[in-house]
Amino acid sequence: PPNARWVLVSGADEFIQHGDTPEIPLSTQEYDGGVLHPAGYPAIADFTLRGQRPIWRFDSDSGSIEKTIWMERGRSRTFVRYTNLSENLVRFRVRPFVTLRWFHALRRGADPSFEALQTGPGSLSVRADGNAPCVHLGGSGWRLELCLDWYWNFHRRVERARGFDFAEDAFAPADFVAEVRPGHGVTLQLVADELQSASDVDASLARFDARSVSLVASAADPLEQRLRLAADQTLVHRGPALPGFTPEPNTVIAGYPWFGDWGRDTLISLPGLCLETGRASTAKTILLNYAQAIDQGMVPNRWPDAGDEPEYHAFDSALWFTHALAAYVRATDDTEVLDVLGTALLEIIDWHIRGTRHGIHMDPDDGLLTGGEDGLQLTWMDAKFEDWVVTPRRGKPVEINALWYAGLKFAEEAFARIGWRDAFDTDILSLIEDSFATRFWNPETGGLFDVVDGPDGSDPAIRPNQVIALAVAGDLFSPQQRASVLAQARNSLLTPVGLRSLAPGDPAYCAHYGGGPRERDGAYHQGPVWSWLLGMFIQASLKVGAPADELRGLREAMLAHLSDGVVGAVSELFQPEPPFGPEGAPAQAWGAAEWLRGLRLLRAANGR
């Protein structure tokens, strides 16, 4: 990832057998009409996450079986190990379902180009016409029983709930059969390069577990340990991997399973994913890579899933770049990077002052940034369905201008450190300081306008963007204003797992997130809780002087969520009303990142 992501194998039917007794299913598949076959779920006795490795235990009258899955870092290799914990010989039968599909699509219909080739007593390869890689299945200890069947109408209930195609077909080339003695195991390999020897598989598992241990070695807090592991899974390498080398991360997957390589998400996530986990060198690599792609003072917001041309359609990606760069320099005191990235920083400032794409430019009267065009959604509240831009936020958004001011303050500090005198007109800072609170303060609500100077004037909607502004540029407001903004957020937006995107009581507020694409896009930023905003709320609260004890409950809520949804991951969204069920992408980068950063801020406030 992030590019060329394929679903080569979508699942498997799994059975065990003791002697002459009937087979016991371990797996469960759902088919059209709600048919469950086989129904192996009653055999699941336990599930745990050991580091980054999921482990299931299945119990039957004849004993227990353990199953675990891991992937080889930097390689397209997945391993599924089955261990016999019983006192008798167990026969395993596994029938994989091969799809060879693009990760945004489903496989439909028998493809006559699918070809299965047996490559050994316990191995085969499946290939098909098109761009999908060939998949190799099997390994030591297995024997093959060819079947070459197609299975029809797997029911993908999450896709159905989201209003997408939800029926899928898959090719079942063979059964993999193994007899396993008590206390022993057998590993099914699903790989895109070549099958590994048994000793290499064992070494892969040892490396996988050792790496998980190393990632949390310096963290005593169980919550921090789990968040570090969640964060690690989102740091990936963009570009070709050299044979024989494990590629190092140079970007971020915004969220699994659907999202890609997005500039805004990467740069918001960078401080938490990298600086909170001791990976400053990775942060530097990401910043240097993004700096090379700056164009007209803008940072790409989306790297396509295929192809080389990035897309520049975000008001804030370049501002989050300056925010991430400031966090990196302040955390590492690496002034040498400024000799390289100072030019990029100056390019961002110059283009935003004089004007860049999408009408983005500085208003010389107040020093604030304004921008927007019909049909575009340029801020992080970027939902759009067909021609409907749900939250256009044209004009001068509050968090955009807080980031603009904070970036200029950092640039003033950075350029002074490397001796760049008069690199830009620092009088802009005074202009913003004189205008910001005056322009954005809304005395009727005791909060901040979400946008000023929009097509319809100022927008009084109570949104979390004012909390972002408070977190990154709180000095622009009086102590009384800061306290009032925070109280409004606490009363209207705060939940145990993040901030609502819009306050209840607003005519546009959506109390439920769900349905098809139109319904979900229409609600996306109109109420649902966003996990990443929790870090901003913690930062803003502590800046205002709120006692850390008042925030103690947030830590317990974070820990509880990591056992909900996708275990060990931070969800993108939550329902806006209790019990705040997880929604959206089940493993989101900036959620894990900002929870990590917020946790560190809480510990610092408590003197630990």
Buried (B, 14 or more C-beta within 10 A) or exposed (E): BBBBBBBBBBBBBBBBBBEEEEEBBBBBBBBEEEEEEBEBEEBBEEEEBEBBBBBBBBBBEBBBBBBBBBBBBBBBBBBBBBBBBBEEBBBBBBBBBBBBBBBEEBBEEEBEEBBBEBBBEBBBBBBBEEEBBBBBBBBBBBBBEEEEBBBBBBBBEEBEEBBEEBBBBBBBBBBBBBBBEEEBBBBBBBBBEEBBEEEBBBEBBEBBBEEBEEBBEEBEBEBBBBBBBBBBBBBBBBEEEEEEEEBEBBBBBBBBBBBBBBBBBBBBBBBBBBBBBEBBEBBBBBBBBBBEBBBBBBBBBBBBBEEEEBEBBBBBBBBBBBBBBBBBBBBBEBEEBBEEBBBBBBBBBBBBBEBBBBBBBBBEEBBBBBBBBEEBBBBBBBBBBEEEBBBBBBBBBBBBBBBBBBBBBBBBEBBEEEEBEEBBEBEBBEBBBEBBBEBBBBEEBBBBBBBBBBEEEBBBBBBBBBBBBBBBBBEBBEEEBBBBBBBBBBEBBBBBBBBBBBBBEBEEBBEEBBBBEEBBBBBBBBBBBBBBBBBBBBBBBBBBEBEBEEBEEBBEBBBEBBEBBBBBBBBBBBBBBEEBBBBBBBBBBBBBBBBBBBBBBBBEBEEE
